[in-house]
C-alpha cells in the first residue's frame, strides 16, 4: 500500500498513469470482495449490512450522517420557509423574496465544500457546523419573541435563518451523501448507500409531515429551540460514534471500520477529551495524543486475513 500511495501521489507521474494505478488497486479490491461475497443474493447482502461487523459499522456511520442531516432542520426550512417567514410578519411578496434568499444562500455556500470536505474532513466539518447551526436556531427563535412593531424583528429572523443555512451548506449538506458513498466496501456499496438514502428520505417525510403541528403547538420559537436541541444531539452522536473517512484508501477504510464502535467511543471519551483539555484549556503544549488508528505499515492485506470482517 505504501508503494501504491507513493505512485498515486507522485506529481511527476502522468495523471493517466496514476489513474490506472488507482483503477488497478480498486479492481484487486473488488476481486478479493468477490471471493468473500461472490454469488450472494440481494437479501443476503442486505442482511449482511447488519450481521457482518465491518459492514454494520459502515451502515451505522452512514445512517448517523443521514439522520443528522434531518436533525439539522434544513428540510423543514426548505419545505416551510414561506410559512416561517409569513409567521415572522412578512407579506406575500417579501415572503417569496425571503424564501428565494434562503435558497440562494444554500446554493452559494455549498461551493466551499468542494475544498473543505477533503481538507478539514467529513467529521470535522460536522463537528464545527452543528454547534453553530444550533446557536443560530436559538437566536432566530428568540427573535420571534421581539415585539411585532420592532423594526429589527424581521431582519434579524431572516439574518439568523440565512446564517444557519450558510453553516449547513458546506457541512451536513454534502457530507452524508459523500460518506454513504465511501464507507461501504465495493461489494455492498450500492445497497448500503441506497439504505442510507432510504433512512434520509423516511426521516424527511416524517419531520415534514409533523412540522405544521409542531409549529402550531409550540410556536416558531419553540420549534426552533427543538431543532437546536436535535442539532446538539447530532453533535454528540457524531463526536462519539462517527469515524473519519477523509482521504482513506479502500484498504484503510476496511481497517477503520474494523475498529469496534465501543472502542471508538471510549477513545474520544478517555483519550481525546483529556488531551484536548490539557492542550487547549490548560495550555500544556507538550501534551501528546495517542492515535486511534495505527495505519503505519498496514499493507492492505485482504480483508479476511486482516480480520476486517470479524
N, C-alpha and C positions, 0 to 999 in steps of 0.2 A: 504493500500500500504506500509506503514511503516513496518508493521509486515511481509509482504511478502519480502521486501528488507532485513530485518534482517535475515530472514530464508535463503534467497538465497545467502547472503554474509557471512554467519557464517562458518568459516573454520573448525569448529569441527563437522559439519554435513557431512554425506557421500555425495559424488558428485552425486550419483544417486538420493538421496533424494532431493537435490537442483534442479536437472534437472526436476524431477517430479513436483516440485512446479512451476517452470517456465512454463512447459507444461500445467499445470492446469490453471494458470492465462491467458496464451495465448488462451486456449480453451474458457475460460469465455469471453475474449475479442471478440473472434470470434462469440460467441453466441449473444452478445449484438449487434454486427455489422450485424449479420444475421437478427435480429429483425428489424433493421432500413432499411437494403437494400435487404433483402431476396426476391427472385423472380425477381430481376432486370435483364433486358436483357443486352446483350453486348452493344448495342447502348445507353441504359440508363446509364450504368456505365461509358461509355466513355464520355457522355455528362456531367456527374457529376464531371469529372475531372476539368471542367471549371465553373460549376454552384454552387457547394457546397463550401462555403468559405474555410473550413478547408482543403478539398482535393485540391482546386485550389491553395492554398498556397504551398502545397506539390508539386504540378505539376510545379509551378513556380520555387521552390527550386531545384527540380531535373533537370529542363530544364536549369537553370543557371549553375549548376555544369557541365552538358554535354556540353553546349555552351562554357564555359570557357576552357574545355579541348581542344576543337578545336581552340579556340582563342590563345592558348598557342603556336601553330605552330608545335607541336610534330609530327603530322601525315605528315606534309609537310617535316619535316626532315626525317621521316621514308620512305616515298614514293620516295623522290628525293635526298636522301643522296648522292648517286653516282653522280648525276648531280651537286650537290653543291660542292662536293669535286673535281670534274673534272674542274668546273669553277674556283676553287681556284688554280688549276695548277697541281694537282696530275695526274700521268699517270694511265693507266688502272689497273695495278696490285695494286698500292698503293691506288687507289680509292676504290677498293674492300676491301682491308685491313682496310682502314679508316671507311668504312661502317660497317664492322664487329665489329670494335671497338665501334662504336655508339650503335649497338645492345647489345654488351656485357656490356657496362656501364648502359644501360637501364635495363638490367636483374639484374645486381649485386645490383644496388642502389634501386631496388624495395623491397629488403628484410627488410630494416629498417622500412618500413611502417607497417610491422606486429606488431611492438611495438609502433611506434609513433601515429598510427591512433587512438588508444584508450587511449593514454596518453596526447598528445598535442591536439587531437581533429581534426575533419574534417575541420572546418572553420579556425582554427589557422594554420593548415598546409598550406592551400591555401593562406592565407594572408602572410605567411612567404615566400613561394616559388615563388609566381608570381612576386614580385619586383625583386627577384634575377634572375629569368629567363629573365626578361626584360633587365636588365643591361648586362647579358651575350650575349643576341642577339645584343644589341647596340655595345658591344665590338667586337663581331665576325664580325658584319657588317663593323665596322671601319677598321678591319684588312684586308678586301678585298681592301681597298684603299692604302695599302702599296705597294711600287714598287715590281713588279714580281721578280726582281732579289734579293730581300731581303731574306736572309736565315731564318729570323724569321716569314715570312708571313704564310707559310703553317702550321708550328707547332702551331702558335697562333690561326689560324682559327679552326684547329682541337681541340685545347685545350678548346676554349670557347664553341664550339658545344658540346663537351663532358661534360663540366661543366653545361651547360644548361640542358642536359639530366639527369645529376646527381641530379639537383634540381627538375626536373619534376617527376622522378620515385617514390619517397616516398610521393609526394604531389598530384598534379592534375592527376597523373597516376591512382592510385587505388581509390581515393576518390569518383569520380562520380558514379561508379557502386555501391559502398557501400551506398552512400547517397540515390540513387534512390531506393535501395532495402529496406530501412528502414523508409523513410519519409512518405510513404503512409500507411493508415490503411489496415488491412488484407483483407478487402472486395474489395479493389481496388489496391492491391499491384501488381498483375500480369499485369493488363492493364496499370497501372501507370508507372511501370518500363519499360514495353515494349514501351510506348510512349516516354519516355526519351531516350531510346536506339535509337528509330527512329530519334529523333532530332539529336543525336550524329552522326549517320551514314549519315544522309542527309547533315549535315554541312561538314562532312569529304569528301563527294563526291564533293560538290560544291567547297570547297577550293582546293581539289586535282586537279580538272579539270581546275581551273583558275590559279594555281600557275605558270605553264610554261609561260603564257602570262605576269603575274606579274613580273617574273624573267627577261624576255626579255625587258619589258617596263621600269622598274625602277632599274635594275641591282641587284645583290645579296645584296649590301649594303642597297639599298632602301627597298628590300623585308624584310631583317632582321629588319630594322627600323620600317616597317609597322607592323610586328608581335610583336615587342616590345611595340608598342602603343596599340595593342589589348590586350597584357598581362596586361598593366596598366588599361585599360578599364575594363577588367575582375576583377581586384583587387578592383576597386571602386564599381562595382556592387555587388561583394561578401561581401564587408565590410558593405554596407547599407542594403542588402536585403536577405542574406542567413543566416538562423538560425543554431545554433549548435545542433547536434543530438548525440553527444558523450555520451555513457553510459546512455541513456534515456530509460525508460520503455515505453510500448505501451501507457499507460495512460498519461505519461508525454509528449509524442510526440503529443498526441491529444491536450493537454493544450498549448504546444509551438506553434503548427500550428494553434491554435485558436486565437493567437495574430495577429491583423491586420498588414499587411505589412507596412503601413504608420507609425504605432506606432514603429515598429522595426527600420525603417529608422530614425525616429525622436529621438529615444533613443540614437542611435550611433552618431547622429549629435549634439544633445544638452545636452546629459548627459555624454556619454562615452568620447567623444573628449575633452570637458573641463576638465574632471577628468584626462585624460591622460596628458594633458598639465601641469596641476598643479603637478601631481605626478612625471612625468619623465623629464619635461623641467624646471619647477620652483622648483623641488625637495621638494615639500611640502608633507612630509611623512605622515601627518595626514589627507590628502585628502581622503574622503570617497566616495565610489561608490554605488549608489542605484542600486540593481539588476533589470534587466528587468523582469525576471520570479520569481514569489513568489510561489515556489512549496512546501514550508513547510506546512504540514498539509493537502496537497492535497490528498484526499482519493481515487482517482481513480474512482470517480463516473462514472456511464455510460455516454456515450458521449452526449446523448440528454439532461440529467439533467445538465451536466457541461457546456452546451452551445457550445460544440466544433464544432457543425455542423451548427451554425447560425452566 
